[in-house]
């Protein structure tokens, strides 16, 4: 099975760090609204945390502790939607984007559950 998750996760983490730095330095000087900074911080936190999750998925696949790519797909898509909508709102997108954010959160939850179940199944076979 193709296993791109370590490199995707590392790249995703790098992007999270860059966007977090922008929020801490560039965005802070452009907005006085604390809600905007809160959205950005939440987006960057989830973005980075789930990027590390992608690396873990890749390591689990490499070690044979996970045989499915679904956890990686769900974590990547979920963090893109969850963090992406928050980043967009912080940059001025309409607030109705907030209605899309829970779709990403749901994908993240499902991704972590699928990861846990897949890892547990692999443990049971050993």
C-alpha positions, 0 to 999 in steps of 0.5 A: 500500500502506498504510504504518503502520510508521513510526508503529507503530515510533515508538510501539513505541520510546516504549513500550520507553523507558517499560518500560526506565525502569520496569525501571531504577527501579521493578523494581530496587527490587522485586527483588533477583534479578539474573536478573529484571533481566537478563530485563527489560534483554534485553527492553527492548533487543530491544524498542527495537532492533526498534522502530527496525527497524519505522521502517526498514521504514516508510522503506524502503516509503516510498522504494520499496525494499520492497514487502511488509508482512511484515518489519514484521509479523514484527518487530512480532510477534516483538518482542512475543512475545520481549520480552513473555515476558521482561517477563512472567517478570520480573514473576512469570509462570511460568518456562515462559514462557521456552519461548515466547520463542524463537518470538518470536526466530525471528519476528525473525530471519525478519523481518530476513531477509525485510527483507534479501531484499525490499530486495535484490530492490528494488535489483536492479530499479533 
